[in-house]
Amino acid sequence: MKSSLLVLLLGLPLAASAASTYSLKLLTPETALKAAQAAMKKCRDGGFQVTVAIVDRMGVTQVLLRDRYAGPHTVDMARAKAYTAMSFRTDTTALAEATQAGRPQSGVRHLPGVAAVGGGLMIEAGGALLGAIGVSGAPGGKEDDACASAGIAAIRDDIEF
């Protein structure tokens, strides 16, 4: 009994060290730029001047594109939408619904940098969260979501693994 316990205890550090690091997938700047450009094109084609932000899986801004006539507020809002989608691992339209006044999660809306409005989508592939895209400046969250979806669609083949 003592010898099997000793073997078990000696084997624990080896098992623990095997799981102490892992690999992850990250968006390249080129892929993030491609997504942002496609989202902006979709909005332009609809007659909307927007800002598009891409954040990486840690919430750090990787790409930010502001169209020439997009309002100054759209820069902060696009980034906040992307950050919120990545941070809460949910699309911001769903978060907007879940955090309505009187709901248990309503306090989330008061956290710094959170934008619980449509226009922020997660960028996922192979079951992994790679980052998020935020669009601001179209007439509403539904249109911002459509542009963000076009950005993700433009890189879908590039990010599938």
C-alpha positions as CSV (number, residue, x, y, z in Angstrom):
1,M,0.0,0.0,0.0
2,K,2.8,2.4,0.9
3,S,4.7,1.8,-2.3
4,S,1.6,2.4,-4.5
5,L,0.9,5.6,-2.6
6,L,4.6,6.7,-3.1
7,V,4.4,6.0,-6.8
8,L,1.1,8.0,-7.0
9,L,2.6,10.9,-5.2
10,L,5.8,10.9,-7.3
11,G,3.8,10.8,-10.5
12,L,1.7,13.8,-9.6
13,P,4.3,16.5,-10.4
14,L,4.8,14.9,-13.9
15,A,1.0,14.9,-14.6
16,A,0.7,18.5,-13.4
17,S,3.6,19.8,-15.4
18,A,2.1,18.3,-18.6
19,A,-0.9,20.5,-18.3
20,S,0.9,23.7,-17.2
21,T,1.1,25.2,-20.7
22,Y,-1.1,25.0,-23.8
23,S,-1.2,26.3,-27.4
24,L,-3.8,28.7,-28.7
25,K,-4.7,30.2,-32.1
26,L,-4.5,33.9,-32.7
27,L,-5.8,36.1,-35.5
28,T,-3.0,37.5,-37.7
29,P,-3.2,41.3,-38.3
30,E,-3.8,40.6,-41.9
31,T,-6.8,38.4,-41.2
32,A,-8.2,40.9,-38.7
33,L,-7.8,43.7,-41.3
34,K,-9.5,41.6,-44.0
35,A,-12.5,41.1,-41.7
36,A,-12.7,44.8,-40.8
37,Q,-12.5,45.8,-44.5
38,A,-15.2,43.4,-45.5
39,A,-17.5,44.6,-42.7
40,M,-16.9,48.2,-43.7
41,K,-17.6,47.4,-47.4
42,K,-20.9,45.7,-46.4
43,C,-21.9,48.9,-44.5
44,R,-20.8,51.2,-47.3
45,D,-22.8,49.2,-49.8
46,G,-25.8,49.8,-47.5
47,G,-25.1,53.5,-47.4
48,F,-23.7,53.5,-43.8
49,Q,-20.5,55.2,-42.6
50,V,-19.2,53.1,-39.7
51,T,-16.2,52.3,-37.6
52,V,-15.1,48.7,-37.3
53,A,-13.0,47.3,-34.5
54,I,-11.4,43.9,-34.1
55,V,-10.1,42.7,-30.8
56,D,-8.0,39.7,-30.1
57,R,-8.9,36.9,-27.7
58,M,-7.5,39.0,-24.8
59,G,-9.6,42.0,-25.7
60,V,-6.8,44.1,-27.1
61,T,-7.6,46.2,-30.2
62,Q,-6.0,44.6,-33.2
63,V,-7.6,46.7,-36.0
64,L,-9.6,49.8,-36.1
65,L,-11.1,51.3,-39.3
66,R,-13.2,54.5,-39.3
67,D,-14.9,55.5,-42.5
68,R,-14.5,59.2,-43.4
69,Y,-17.9,60.4,-42.3
70,A,-18.5,58.0,-39.3
71,G,-19.3,59.9,-36.2
72,P,-16.6,60.5,-33.6
73,H,-18.5,58.4,-31.0
74,T,-18.3,55.3,-33.3
75,V,-14.6,54.8,-32.6
76,D,-15.2,54.1,-28.9
77,M,-18.5,52.3,-29.4
78,A,-17.1,49.9,-32.1
79,R,-14.2,49.0,-29.8
80,A,-16.5,48.6,-26.8
81,K,-18.9,46.3,-28.8
82,A,-16.0,44.1,-29.8
83,Y,-14.5,44.0,-26.3
84,T,-17.9,43.2,-24.8
85,A,-18.5,40.3,-27.2
86,M,-15.1,38.8,-26.5
87,S,-15.2,39.4,-22.7
88,F,-18.7,38.0,-22.1
89,R,-18.3,35.4,-24.9
90,T,-21.6,36.3,-26.4
91,D,-22.9,38.5,-29.2
92,T,-23.9,41.9,-27.9
93,T,-27.5,41.7,-29.2
94,A,-28.0,38.7,-26.9
95,L,-26.3,40.5,-24.1
96,A,-28.5,43.5,-24.6
97,E,-31.6,41.4,-24.1
98,A,-30.2,39.5,-21.1
99,T,-29.3,42.7,-19.3
100,Q,-32.5,44.7,-19.6
101,A,-33.5,46.7,-16.5
102,G,-35.0,44.5,-13.8
103,R,-33.2,41.3,-15.0
104,P,-30.6,39.6,-12.7
105,Q,-27.8,40.5,-15.1
106,S,-28.7,44.2,-15.6
107,G,-25.8,45.4,-13.5
108,V,-23.4,44.3,-16.3
109,R,-24.4,47.4,-18.2
110,H,-22.7,49.5,-15.6
111,L,-19.3,48.0,-16.0
112,P,-16.6,50.2,-17.6
113,G,-16.2,49.6,-21.3
114,V,-19.3,47.4,-21.7
115,A,-21.6,48.1,-24.7
116,A,-24.7,46.0,-24.3
117,V,-26.1,47.0,-27.7
118,G,-26.1,45.2,-31.1
119,G,-23.1,45.2,-33.3
120,G,-20.5,43.0,-31.5
121,L,-19.9,39.4,-32.6
122,M,-17.5,36.8,-31.5
123,I,-15.0,35.4,-34.0
124,E,-14.8,31.7,-33.4
125,A,-13.3,28.7,-35.2
126,G,-12.8,25.1,-34.3
127,G,-14.5,25.7,-31.0
128,A,-12.0,28.4,-30.0
129,L,-12.6,32.1,-29.4
130,L,-10.2,34.0,-31.6
131,G,-11.5,37.5,-30.9
132,A,-14.4,39.7,-31.7
133,I,-15.6,42.3,-34.2
134,G,-17.6,45.5,-33.3
135,V,-19.4,47.8,-35.8
136,S,-20.8,51.1,-34.9
137,G,-22.5,53.8,-37.0
138,A,-25.3,52.0,-39.0
139,P,-28.8,53.0,-38.1
140,G,-29.2,50.2,-35.6
141,G,-27.8,47.1,-34.0
142,K,-29.4,44.9,-36.6
143,E,-27.5,46.6,-39.4
144,D,-24.3,46.7,-37.3
145,D,-24.7,43.0,-36.8
146,A,-25.1,42.3,-40.5
147,C,-21.9,44.2,-41.3
148,A,-20.0,42.4,-38.6
149,S,-21.3,39.1,-39.9
150,A,-20.0,40.0,-43.4
151,G,-16.6,40.6,-41.9
152,I,-16.6,37.2,-40.2
153,A,-17.8,35.5,-43.4
154,A,-14.9,37.0,-45.4
155,I,-12.4,35.2,-43.2
156,R,-14.3,32.0,-42.4
157,D,-12.1,29.9,-44.8
158,D,-8.9,31.5,-43.4
159,I,-9.7,30.7,-39.8
160,E,-11.2,27.2,-39.9
161,F,-8.9,24.6,-38.5
